[in-house]
Amino acid sequence: MEQDYLDEGLRRLATDPGFRPAGWTDRDIRDFYRLIQCVRAANVETDLRNMRLLRIEPHNSGDPTRAWATLSSGRVIDLTFRYSGNHAAVVFGVVTVEMEPQR
């Protein structure tokens, strides 16, 4: 699956090995890298949703194309799955504290 980013910080984190976002722990960064690697390796959305270690949950909006991925620290990454013919992509976004899902 391809990747796209709504947040420039996430894009930079994914592409610049020396970048460390403010407030992110080393564990957060490792978890995010793992998520990206799994997206690259996945053929379809269900490949990702079935990987328990990614902690992907349905989005609280009920939209089947959206989901949350929770990192070890509790930081939440918003995922939107997009399809165009045989082409699949995941769009990553940052969930701010005000937007985080109620658990």
Secondary structure, DSSP 8 states (H G I E B T S, - for coil): -EEEESSHHHHHHHH-TT---TT--HHHHHHHHHHHHHHHH-SSHHHHHT-GGG-EEE-TT--TTEEEEE-TTS-EEEEEEEEETTEEEEEEEE--GGG----
